[in-house]
Amino acid sequence: MIESVGMMSDIYELEQIRQRISERYRSDPNIRINVSLRQPKLHLNNVPVAITGVYRHIFQIEETSSGQPKRHALQYADVLTHDIELLDI
């Protein structure tokens, strides 16, 4: 029973994260972000990005830290586990 309460809490938090990102996407998609992912390997530190899409399980960003525009699909769950930190939301 306690485990199911924890799962419901995580689902609620994921929905809150998705909602905040979706609202920001509609109002001003430009944010700063920290990302530290092992798979796929992606490390961004205080990088300005544009949210280019918001979907059911992922959101898409575009960054130009290397000089060329690159798009990345990121999971809301990685925000929950703090592998992704949204600095402006």
Stockholm file with secondary structure:
# STOCKHOLM 1.0

chainA/1-89         MIESVGMMSDIYELEQIRQRISERYRSDPNIRINVSLRQPKLHLNNVPVAITGVYRHIFQIEETSSGQPKRHALQYADVLTHDIELLDI
#=GR chainA/1-89 SS CHHHHHHHHHHHHHHHHHHHHHHHHHHCCEEEEEEEETTTTEEEEEEEEEEEEECSSEEEEEECTTSSCEEEEEEHHHHHTTSEEETTC
#=GC SS_cons        CHHHHHHHHHHHHHHHHHHHHHHHHHHCCEEEEEEEETTTTEEEEEEEEEEEEECSSEEEEEECTTSSCEEEEEEHHHHHTTSEEETTC
//
